[in-house]
Amino acid sequence: MLAITRYRVPAAETDEFVRTAQEVLRAIEGSPGHLSGRLAHAVDDPELWAMVTDWEGAGFYRRALGDYEVRLALIPLSRLAIDEAGAYEIVEQAERAG
């Protein structure tokens, strides 16, 4: 399962946003079912950011978000989040050559 949360971050808040997003990623790192997490910045829009995490399934993702430490780190980012669907089930994955 892929979770994507996009954020609209004013330039003046960028440094604090990045610090807080890194705290969130560290907080979920050890969660059961967590596979990876990263923070991304839009190339063509300096105020658009995305937090992308991979999970073994939606239940793992939801339980991780319910963890007290994760919620504490995540709450400050909520006001910057874009209200849209963010949980995606992987239906096809490309095979890597090698």
N, C-alpha and C positions, 0 to 999 in steps of 0.2 A: 504494500500500500504506500502510496506517495502522498505526503501532506505538503501543501504549498499555501503559505500565508503571505499575501502581498501587503506592503505598507507604503503609505504616502508620507514622506518625512521631509519637513521643511529643512532647508540648508542649515539653519542655525541650530537644529536639533540633531544633526547627523552624528556627531561624536558620541553623545549620550545614547542615541539609538543603537549604534554599533556595540558599545559596551554592554548595554542591557541585552541585546540579542545574543551576544556571546555568552552571557550568563545563562540565558535560557538554554542554549545549545549544550552548555556544560551540565546544566541541571538534568537534562533528559538523556545525556550520554549513557548512563548506566542503567537506564530503564529496560525492563524485560521487553524483548521484541524490537528494540531500537537497532537499526542497521547503520544509518549514517545521518548526518545533518550538516547543512552549510548555509551560509548567508550570501546572497547574491545582490548585485547592484545593476540596474538597467543601464545599458550602454548609451541609449538615446534619450534617457529621461533621468536627470540627476536626483530627482526626489522619489523615484520608484525603487523599492527594495523588495526582496523576497527571501523568506526563510523556507528552506526545502528540507524535509526529513523523509527518510525511508523507514518503513516498519514491516514486520512480519505479518501484520494484519491490523484492521481497524480497532479491534478491542485493545490491543497493546497501546496504540496511539491514544485512545480515549482515556485509558487508565493512567498513562503517563501525564496527561494534561490535568488529571484530577489530583496528582501528587501535590502536597502542600508547598514544597520548595519550588516546584515548577510554576505553580500558580503565582507565588510571590514574585518570581522573576518575570513572568509573562504579563501580569496585570498592567504595569506601566506602558507596555507596548500596545495594549488593546485600543487605546484612543486613536492610534495611527493606522490601525488595520483597515484594509478595504473590505467591506462587507460583501463577500462572495463565497461560493462553495470552495472548499480547500482540500477535501479528502478525495483521493482518486485511487480506484482499484486498477492495478496493472493487469491489462488483458492480453498484452503481447509484448515480448521482450526480444530485441534483436540479439542474435548470436554473434559473439565476437570471433573474428578470425584469429587464428593463432595456433 
